[in-house]
């Protein structure tokens, strides 16, 4: 069962028994990773005395801050391509696999009651489907008593890797979405309400009768929101859970891509959750080696010691071969040798 998560915008975690002198790490970015990152930071502080100060401001903000050298590390759910990494002296590596799920607020609809497919979801966010009893939704859910209730879409107002993955998925299943909207951390929405961070979207969905939004799965569960099932690329109905996130992640071969650039939306497989993503950490190659080493120690510790916490919060840990590849990247690009 998920443990209670404080879904605030900032964490500063220190151990009561910490040494008198310890490092302090500053980062910013993805709100999707916040629930597990905050748990890792708390445990790491208790063990080492090192504090992790993290601003959960969205992937777009995290990218901007690490590029501007205002934080020591960034976190993003949208990977950067080689040119952007090179021009900004950045290195990226994956830290955890995430699942993103639609959530709704309709009286009588419980988690997993409703199922949607990609085309219908795209048409809802394009404004083409405006009521919950639309024939397209009823055809997917013949046993549900769907009300004649206006649909209120909720999206991210900040630069968001969750948005990138959501829009990436819709671009793959809807030609109209691909041509008219596309996929990025910030896109032009057709109406709706914008919330800041995953927590902001979850809050609006919880408040607005008839709302639909999209959040990292931990936020759906923590906020008691009704998530929907999805029809995946194999035509199978799947629920958001660690097993379906793992099924999609099984297709992630980071050894065959440059700088870990891999988007996991709409993966094949009967059990694959279609809106699966990754959170990457960004470090600077021009940061002094001793400062980078302190940050790498934390992420190294999390990869090797924080996987039980990740699973408890329904994140998918990275496999051992990917962890080894990340360690090699730290050595070759940042001069750090994993312990």
C-alpha positions in Angstrom: 0.0 0.0 0.0 1.2 3.5 -0.8 2.6 5.4 2.2 1.4 8.9 2.9 3.0 11.4 0.6 3.4 15.2 1.2 2.8 16.6 -2.2 4.3 20.0 -1.6 6.5 22.0 -4.0 9.7 21.9 -1.9 11.6 19.5 0.3 14.5 20.1 2.6 15.2 16.9 4.5 17.9 16.4 7.2 18.6 13.8 9.8 18.1 14.3 13.5 21.3 12.4 14.1 23.2 13.9 11.2 26.9 14.7 11.5 27.8 18.3 12.4 29.2 19.0 8.9 27.5 17.5 5.9 26.8 18.2 2.3 23.7 20.0 1.0 22.5 19.2 -2.5 20.2 21.5 -4.5 17.9 20.3 -7.4 14.8 21.2 -9.2 12.4 19.8 -11.8 10.0 16.9 -12.2 7.0 16.7 -9.9 6.4 13.1 -11.0 9.5 11.8 -9.2 8.8 13.9 -6.1 7.0 11.3 -3.9 9.9 8.8 -4.2 12.6 11.4 -4.3 11.4 12.9 -1.0 11.5 9.4 0.6 15.0 8.7 -0.7 16.2 12.1 0.5 14.7 11.5 4.0 16.4 8.1 4.3 19.7 9.3 2.8 19.8 12.3 5.3 19.3 9.9 8.2 22.1 7.7 7.0 24.7 10.3 5.8 23.7 13.7 7.1 23.5 15.0 3.5 20.4 17.1 2.9 18.6 17.2 -0.5 16.8 20.5 -1.2 14.5 19.9 -4.2 12.0 22.3 -5.8 9.3 20.3 -7.6 8.6 22.9 -10.2 8.1 20.7 -13.3 10.5 19.3 -15.8 10.6 22.5 -17.9 11.7 24.5 -14.9 14.2 21.9 -13.9 15.8 22.0 -17.3 16.0 25.8 -17.3 17.6 25.9 -13.8 20.3 23.3 -14.5 21.1 25.1 -17.8 21.3 28.4 -15.9 23.6 26.8 -13.2 21.2 27.8 -10.4 20.9 24.2 -9.1 23.3 21.3 -8.9 21.0 18.8 -10.6 17.8 18.8 -12.6 15.1 16.2 -13.0 13.0 15.8 -16.1 10.5 13.4 -17.5 11.4 14.6 -21.0 14.8 13.5 -22.2 17.1 15.9 -23.9 18.6 15.2 -27.3 22.3 15.1 -27.9 22.6 18.6 -29.3 20.9 20.3 -26.3 23.0 18.2 -23.9 26.2 19.1 -25.7 25.5 22.8 -26.1 24.7 23.2 -22.4 27.4 20.9 -20.9 24.9 18.4 -19.6 24.8 14.7 -18.9 21.5 12.8 -18.4 20.8 9.4 -17.0 17.5 7.6 -16.0 16.6 7.3 -12.4 13.2 5.6 -12.3 10.3 4.5 -14.6 7.0 6.2 -14.0 3.3 5.6 -14.9 1.0 8.4 -16.0 -2.7 7.9 -15.8 -5.9 9.7 -16.7 -8.0 10.6 -13.6 -11.7 11.6 -13.5 -14.2 13.1 -11.1 -17.7 11.6 -11.9 -20.2 10.7 -9.2 -20.4 6.9 -8.8 -17.3 6.2 -10.9 -14.6 4.4 -8.9 -10.9 3.7 -9.8 -10.8 1.3 -12.7 -14.5 1.5 -13.5 -14.0 3.4 -16.8 -11.9 2.5 -19.7 -10.6 4.9 -22.4 -8.6 4.5 -25.6 -6.1 6.8 -27.1 -8.3 8.2 -29.8 -11.1 9.0 -27.4 -8.7 10.6 -24.9 -7.2 12.8 -27.7 -10.7 13.8 -28.9 -11.7 14.8 -25.3 -8.6 17.0 -25.0 -9.1 18.4 -28.5 -12.6 19.5 -27.4 -14.4 17.2 -29.9 -16.0 15.1 -27.1 -17.6 17.4 -24.5 -20.0 15.2 -22.5 -19.4 12.1 -20.5 -22.4 10.4 -22.2 -20.9 10.9 -25.7 -21.4 7.8 -27.9 -17.6 7.2 -28.1 -17.3 6.9 -24.4 -20.5 4.9 -24.0 -19.3 2.4 -26.6 -16.2 1.7 -24.5 -18.2 1.5 -21.3 -21.6 -0.1 -22.1 -22.2 -1.2 -18.5 -21.6 2.2 -16.9 -24.4 4.7 -16.2 -22.7 7.7 -17.7 -24.3 11.1 -16.9 -25.1 13.9 -19.3 -22.4 16.0 -17.7 -20.0 18.4 -19.3 -16.3 17.3 -19.4 -13.9 19.7 -17.8 -10.3 19.1 -18.9 -7.4 19.7 -16.6 -3.8 20.1 -17.8 -0.5 21.3 -16.5 0.1 25.0 -16.5 3.9 24.7 -16.0 6.5 23.1 -18.3 6.0 19.5 -17.6 7.5 16.1 -18.5 4.3 14.5 -17.5 2.7 16.6 -20.2 5.4 15.6 -22.7 4.7 11.9 -22.1 0.9 12.4 -22.2 1.1 14.4 -25.4 3.7 12.0 -26.9 1.2 9.1 -26.4 -1.6 11.1 -27.9 0.6 12.0 -30.9 1.3 8.3 -31.5 -2.4 7.3 -31.5 -4.1 10.4 -33.0 -2.9 11.9 -36.3 -4.9 15.0 -35.7 -3.2 15.5 -32.3 0.2 14.9 -33.8 -0.4 17.5 -36.6 -2.2 20.1 -34.5 -0.7 19.9 -31.0 2.4 17.6 -30.9 4.4 16.8 -27.9 6.5 19.0 -25.6 6.7 20.1 -22.0 4.4 23.0 -22.8 1.7 22.8 -25.5 -1.3 24.9 -26.8 -4.3 23.4 -25.0 -7.9 23.6 -26.3 -9.6 25.1 -23.3 -9.6 23.6 -19.9 -8.0 24.5 -16.6 -4.2 24.5 -15.9 -2.8 23.3 -12.6 0.8 23.6 -11.4 2.6 20.3 -11.0 1.0 16.9 -10.6 -0.3 18.1 -7.3 -2.1 21.0 -8.9 -3.8 18.8 -11.6 -4.8 16.3 -8.9 -6.3 19.1 -6.8 -8.4 20.6 -9.7 -9.7 17.2 -10.7 -10.7 16.5 -7.1 -12.6 19.9 -7.0 -14.3 20.0 -10.4 -17.3 17.8 -11.0 -16.9 16.2 -14.4 -13.2 16.8 -14.6 -10.5 14.7 -16.3 -6.8 15.2 -15.9 -3.5 13.2 -16.1 -1.1 12.6 -13.2 1.8 10.4 -12.2 0.1 7.3 -10.6 1.3 8.0 -7.0 -0.7 11.2 -7.0 -3.9 9.5 -8.2 -3.7 7.0 -5.4 -2.6 9.5 -2.7 -5.5 11.9 -3.7 -8.1 9.0 -3.9 -8.8 9.9 -7.5 -10.7 7.6 -9.9 -8.1 6.5 -12.5 -9.2 5.0 -15.8 -8.1 1.8 -17.4 -6.7 2.1 -21.0 -6.8 0.1 -24.2 -3.2 -0.4 -25.1 -1.4 -0.8 -28.4 -2.3 -4.6 -28.4 -6.0 -3.8 -28.0 -6.1 -5.1 -24.5 -7.7 -3.4 -21.5 -5.0 -2.7 -18.8 -5.0 -1.0 -15.4 -2.3 1.3 -14.1 -0.1 -0.7 -11.7 3.5 -1.6 -11.3 3.1 -4.8 -13.3 1.8 -3.0 -16.4 4.4 -0.2 -16.0 7.0 -3.0 -15.8 5.6 -4.6 -19.0 6.1 -1.4 -20.9 9.5 -0.8 -19.3 10.6 -4.3 -20.5 11.0 -2.7 -24.0 13.4 -0.1 -22.7 16.9 -1.0 -24.1 19.0 2.0 -23.0 22.1 0.2 -24.4 21.0 1.0 -28.0 20.3 4.7 -27.7 22.5 7.8 -27.4 22.6 9.5 -24.0 19.7 7.3 -22.7 17.2 9.1 -25.0 14.2 6.7 -25.0 10.5 7.5 -24.9 8.3 4.6 -23.6 4.8 5.7 -24.5 2.6 3.3 -26.5 4.9 0.3 -26.1 3.8 -3.1 -27.6 2.7 -6.1 -25.4 -0.6 -7.3 -24.0 0.2 -6.1 -20.5 1.9 -2.8 -21.3 0.6 0.4 -19.8 0.5 2.9 -22.7 1.5 6.1 -20.9 4.7 4.9 -19.3 7.7 7.2 -19.0 11.1 7.8 -17.4 12.5 10.4 -15.1 16.1 11.5 -15.9 18.6 13.3 -13.8 20.6 16.1 -15.4 24.1 17.0 -14.2 26.6 19.5 -15.6 30.0 18.4 -16.9 31.5 21.7 -15.9 30.6 21.5 -12.3 33.6 20.8 -10.0 34.2 17.1 -9.7 33.9 17.0 -6.0 30.4 18.7 -6.1 29.2 16.3 -8.8 30.5 13.4 -6.7 28.3 14.3 -3.8 25.2 14.4 -6.0 26.1 11.1 -7.8 26.6 9.5 -4.4 23.0 10.2 -3.6 21.6 8.9 -6.9 23.9 5.9 -6.7 22.6 5.1 -3.2 19.0 5.5 -4.4 19.5 3.2 -7.4 21.0 0.5 -5.1 19.2 1.0 -1.8 15.9 2.8 -2.6 14.2 0.3 -4.8 11.9 -1.1 -2.2 10.6 2.4 -1.6 10.2 2.9 -5.3 8.1 -0.2 -5.6 6.0 0.7 -2.6 5.1 3.9 -4.4 4.4 2.0 -7.7 7.5 3.2 -9.5 9.5 0.7 -11.5 13.2 0.4 -10.5 15.8 0.2 -13.2 17.2 -3.2 -14.0 20.8 -4.0 -12.9 22.3 -3.8 -16.4 20.9 -0.2 -16.8 22.3 0.7 -13.4 25.7 -0.6 -14.5 25.5 1.4 -17.7 24.7 4.6 -15.7 27.7 3.9 -13.5 29.9 3.7 -16.7 28.5 7.0 -17.9 29.4 8.7 -14.6 32.9 7.4 -15.0 33.4 8.3 -18.6 31.7 11.7 -18.6 32.1 12.9 -15.0 35.1 11.1 -13.8 33.2 9.4 -11.0 33.7 5.7 -10.1 30.6 4.0 -8.5 31.4 2.3 -5.2 
